Amino acid sequence: MGKAEEVLLVSSQTGRNDSGTDPYGPNRNELFVALKPYDTWKAGKTKADLIEQFSKELRSQIPGAAFSFTQLSSTM
């Protein structure tokens, strides 16, 4: 994921938080992928294209795992 031209950085979190308020188990992994501004992307490339690329890469490298892609909501 970090090798994609459109990606600025990738950060990961494994497990649950220390406070015990996280409803997910300790085997959960989250990846935060910060993207470069859209105007720096190759012409015609969309976020949907990038998600498809990531999905194929992850499924080929980690068979049988479930992946979902979401976007943070902004309140500003």
FENMO-V799547 format. One record per helix or strand. SS is the DSSP state (h for helix, s for strand). FROM is the first residue (numbers start at 1). LEN is the number of residues. If there is no record, write none. Layout:
BEGIN
SS&FROM&LEN / SS&FROM&LEN
END
This chain:
BEGIN
s&7&8 / s&29&7 / h&38&3 / h&47&15
END
